[in-house]
Amino acid sequence: MKPYLIACLILIIGANAFAQPDTVQKVNQTTRNSKKQEAKPYVIMISIDGFRWDYAKKYNATHLEDFGRKGVHASSMLPSYPSLTFPNHYAMVTGLYPSHHGIVQNYFYDRNSKSWYSYKGKTAAEGKWYGGTPLWVLAEKQQMLAASFYWVGSEANIKNTYPTYYYKYGEAIGIHDRINTVVNWLKQPAARRPHLITFYFPEVDHAGHKHSPGGKETIAAVHFVDSAINELTKAVAKTGLKLNYIVVSDHGMTAIDTTNVIPTPKIATDTNKFYRADEGVLMHLYAKHQADILTSYDEIKAQQKDYNIYLKNEVPANLHYRAADDCYNRIGDILLIPKWPKTFNTNHKKMDPGAHGYDPDKVMDMYAIFYAWGPNFKSHLKIPEFRNVEIYPMVAKILGLKVTDKVDGTNGLAKEVLKR
């Protein structure tokens, strides 16, 4: 890795590195691949948080572009709504829209348990919040080992199962150590070698938020990740194993209007009437008393400007986010959805210039990426945009795993990009 790229990483993650994270690998010493699974292919699935669909070409991510030309490259990939980090990472590994897998926002209120989920809190590692069967659980339950260097849900006990190898999330482990860990996993004896590895980069998202999609720090982060993925592929190649690589992002990034922010309706801040889960680009209001829903809705609608307001059963169907979709009863009774590039700022803090979360069907800046190459993928193929829930059936197909749940994704992507 070039020294200036390492320096860029240090600048990007900044204060996050001064925390005291748990950097110890968690390993289940008892699991083994079955003999049947030992012969199956290998997949490394890499997520670059906040890597917008056009960044690679715009900012000269030459390695990614080269990998895409040699393998499969989508014009873009559409996130699920809301185009936020936790809902979309979990959508890709379950094949379910957020309303169906339960992680409906980065933080939200759960009416059934009368408690809050937060991506920053200990709840993020509690399996009870996560629906569906993520890919590592699917694999482990079919006697195929999995490993994770971070992915939403991977450190949670979902269906009484963890990946055989995983880490609790943190940003203190350097890229060389992370690459070496992946190589060491692949050097394990066949019975202990993971066939599914997830790998996550936060740097581009951090930079895009703090410095805007066009900031020099964002460009540096794109170059850092591009170089790191190239270094990873070269290190893995030395193991002699033939791996399939899938590089995705959870969402894009856009420049928002930080000057003319939307004032929060006064009634939405009334804690006697509502619990509020507000991420600026999406606000959920959970009524404490059902009688307040319609009157509050009418009051807010009369003053609405620069945002749409919906009752839970009136949300546009294309978002898969209405009452009929809400499998875990976690979507607000009233939803306030800003119109791009507007946003709420209820915390009255200085706002970062970059954001995401908007409807990807309306805001192209939310589009994500998809690159894939390896022995199971076709060569020199460019495909049109598709929705990210298609990833799950495709990975299961490569690994020869039986999908045990009903999912929103189809086999369409697998048929299009995989060799027969």
N, C-alpha and C positions, 0 to 999 in steps of 0.2 A: 504494500500500500504506500502511495506517495506521501511524503511528510506533510505537504500542504493540504492534502485531503484529510489527514488525521487532525490537523489544526482546525480545519473547517468544522469537523464533527465536534471538537471541544467547544468551539464558539457557539455552535447551534444548540447543544444540549445544556450548556451553561450551568445554572444553579442546580439542575436536576442531579448532576453528578455528585453533589455534596451531601446528598441524603445517605442514609445507612441502610441500603437495601439488602435483602437476602440474596446472596450470589451463589449459594450452594445448590448444586444440582440435586433434584429429587429423583430417585431411582427405585423402581420396583424390582427387587432382586429375584422374584419368583416367577415372573412371566417368561414365556418362551414362544417363538413362532412354531406353529405346527409344521410338520414336514411338507405338507401341501402348500402352506403359505411361504415357505422358504424359497420356493421357485417363482414367486410372483414378482412383478415389476416394482420399481422404486419411484417414489414421487417426493420432490422437495417443492413445497408450495410457499411462495414468498409474497408477503404483502408489504407494499410501500405506502404507508399511510399518507393520504392527501396528495398522491401523485396524479395530477390532472391528466386527462386523456391526451393533451397536446404537448405536455412537458418534454417528452423524449425528443421529438423533432425540433421543438422551439428552442430547447436549451442544450441540444447536441449530446444527448445520452447515447453515445455511439455504440456502446456494447449492447445495450438493450435493443437498439434499432437493428443491429446486426443479427442478434439472436432471433428477433422477430422475422427478419427477411428469410433466414434459413429455416425457421420452423413455421409457427402460426402466429399471426398478429391480427387482432381485431381492431377495426377502426375506432371502437370504444366499447366500454362495458357500462351498462346502466345500473347504478346502485338501486337498492330498495329505498323506499321512503320510510322515515326521514333519512337523508343522506348524511348520517352521523356515524362515528367510528364503531361504537359497540353494536348497534343494530346491524350494521352491514358486515362486519367481520363474522358475526355469528350467523348471518344469513348465508354467507358463502360456505360455511362448514356444516350447515344443516339442510340447505335447500329449501328453507322456509322464509317467508316474509316476516318482518319483525313482529307484526301482530299475531303471527302464528307460532313463533318460537318464544315470545314473551319479553324479549329485551327491546321495548318499544321506544326507548330513548336512552341517552347516556345516564340519565337519572330520572326516576319516576316513582309514583306512589302506587302501592298495591292495596286495593280495597279489601281483598280477602284476608290478608294478614295484618292490615292496618300498619304497614311499615314501608320504609323507603329503600329503594335500590340506588346505589351510587357507584359509578365507575371508579371513583377515587377511594371508596371505602372498603371495609372488610367484606361487605355484601358481594362484591365482585368475585370473590373466591368461594361463595356459597352455592352449592349445586342446585338448591331448591328453586333458584330464580330461572334456570335455563331449561327450556323445553326442547323437544326434538332429540335427535341422536347425532351429535357431532361426529365428524369423520374419524377422529381418534378413538372415540367410544365404539363406533361401528367396527373399526379394525380390531381393537383389543378384544371385543366380545367374540370375534371370529378367529381368535388366536393368531392375529397379526400384530406385531409390535409397532407402536407409534412413538414419536418424539416431538417435543415442541420447544423451540426457543421463542416463546411468547406467541400467544394468540388469545383472543377474547374467549374466556371459558376454559382454557386449557389447564388452569390451576384450580379449578372447581371440581368437586366430587359430583360428577353428573352420572346418574344411573350407577352409582357406586363404582365408578371407573375413572381413572386418570390415565394419561399417556404413560408408558413405561418410563420414559425420560422426560422431565420438564423442569422449568424454572419458574419461580414467582417473578412477576414483572418488576423490572427495574432498568435503569439506563446506565449503570456503572460498569457493566462488562464490556470491554473493548472489542472492536470488530475482529481483531486477530484471534482473540480467545474464543469468540463465538464461532468463527470459521473452523478453528481447530477442534472445537467440541463436536461440530457436525461431522468432521472427518473421523474423529474417534468413534462416533456412533457407527459410522459405516465400516469401520475396521473391526467391529465386533464379530465374533463367530456367527455363522448364519442363524443359529437359534436365537441369538440375542440382538440381531441387527434390525433396526427399525426400517420398515418399508414406506412409512409415511412420516415426513418431517415438515413441520410448519415453522416459518421463520419470519420475523417482523422487524420492519424499519420505521421508527417514528420521526426521523429527522426532517423529512420534506414537509410533513404536516406542521411540525413546530415552527419551521421557518416561514411557511406560507401564512400561518396565523399572525405571527408577530411582525413580519416584514412585507406582507402582501405577496400575491402570486408572482409579481414581477420583480421582487426584491433581489438584490445580489446574493443575499444569504440563502434565498430559496434556490437560486441557480446553483450555488455552491453545494447545497444539500442534494440536489439532483445529481450532480457530478460525483459526489461522495458515494451515494448509493449505487450508481451505475458502475463505478469502479469496484465497489465492494462485491457486487454480484459477480462481476467478472473474476475477481480473485477467488470467490467461493467456487465457481465452476472449475477453475484451474486446479484448486486444491483437491476437490472431490474427484477430478479425473485421475489423479494419481493413485486412487484406490483401485482402479481397474474396473469399477462397477459402471454400468450404463444406467444413468438416471434420467427421469423425466422431470423437467423444470416447468413450473407454472408461476408466472409473476403477475400479480394483480394489485389493484389498489381498492380501498374501501369506498372512496369518493374523490371528487376533485376539490377545487378551491376557487373562491371568487373574491374580488375586491368589493367591499360593502360601503355603504354611505354611513360614515361614522360621525358626520356633522348633523344631519337631519334625522335623528333617531326617532322612533315611534314612542310617544308617551304611553306608559302602561295605564289602561283604564283603571280608574280608582277602585271600582268594585272588585277588580281582579286581585287587588292587594288586601281585600277584607278577609282577615284570617278567621273571622267568625263564620264566614260563609264558604270559603274555599281553601283547599290545599292547592298550591301552585307549583308546577314543575316548568321552569322557564329556561330555555337555552338560547334566548335571543331570536333564533330563527324559527322557533316553535314553542308555543306556550300551551300547556295543559291546565285546565281548571277542573279540579275534582270537588264536586259539591258535597258539603257536609250535611246538607238537607235538600232532598229532592225538590222541595217547593221553591228553592231559590234558582233553579236552573233556567226556566223559561223567562222569568222576570229579569234575571241578570243578562241573559242572552239578548233580550230586546233592548236593554239599556246600553249594552256595549255596541250592538249593531247600529244603533241610532247615531253613534259618534265615530264609527269605524272610518279609518283613513289609512291607506297604504298597507292594509292587511285584510285578509278574509277571516270571517268568523263562521264556525260550523258547530252545530250540535253533533254529537257523536254519531248519530245515525244518518247524517247528511254529508259526511265527508265524501269527496269525489271517489268513485269506485276505482279509478286507476291507481290510487295510492295504496289500496289494500289496507286501509287504516280506519275503517268505519266500524260501527257497533257489531255488525255481523261477522267481522274478521277478528274481533278482539277475544281470542281464545282464553286469555288469562285475566280479563277484566282490568286492564292496566292503562287503557286510553282514557283521557279526560272526558268529562261530560260536555265540556265546551273546549274547542280548539281555536286558537288564534294563530294564523299562519301569515307571516309578513310576505309582502310582494317584493321580490328581488329588485334592487339591492338593499332594501330597507331591513331594519331589524329593531327589536326591542332592546332596551338597556335598563332593566329594572335595578341593577346594582349601582348605577350612576358612577361607574368607574371608567377610566380611559379605555376605549375599546380598541382591540386589535383590528388592523385593517383587512385581514383575511378571514373568511368564514365559509361554512358549508352547512348543509342541512335542508336546502331548498328542494323543491320537486324537480327531479332530474328530467321529467318529461317536458318541463318548461325552461329550465336553466341549464344550458349545455355545459357551463363551467363545472357542473356537478359530475360530469361523465368521468369514468375511471378507465383503467388500462387492463389489457389482457395480452400477455405474451406466453407462448408455450413452445417447448422444443424437447426433443429426446426420442428414444426408440419407438415409442407408441404414438407419436404425433406425425401427421403428414408434414411434408416439406414445402416451403415456398408458397404458403397459403395465406391470403388475407381474407378475413371474413367480416361481415357487417356487424353492427352493434347487437348485443343480446343482453338479457337481464342476468344479474349475478347469481340468482338461485339455480342457474343451469350448471354452475361449477360442481356442485355436490354430486349429481349423478355421473358426471364425467369422471371425476376422481375415483368414485366407487367402481366405475367400469374399468379404468386402468388397473386398479388393484385387484380386480376380481372379487369384490365384496358384494354381498347381497344386501340391497337396500331393504330395511325391515319396516320402515315407517312410510306413511303417505307423505309426499313432499310436494312443494310447489314447482320445483324444477322438473324438466322433462329430459328425455334422452336426445333431444335435438342437437345440442352442442356436441355431445359425444359422437354422434353419427357424422357430424360435419368435419370434425378436426382429427379424429383418431383413425389410425390405419385399421383395415379390416382384420 
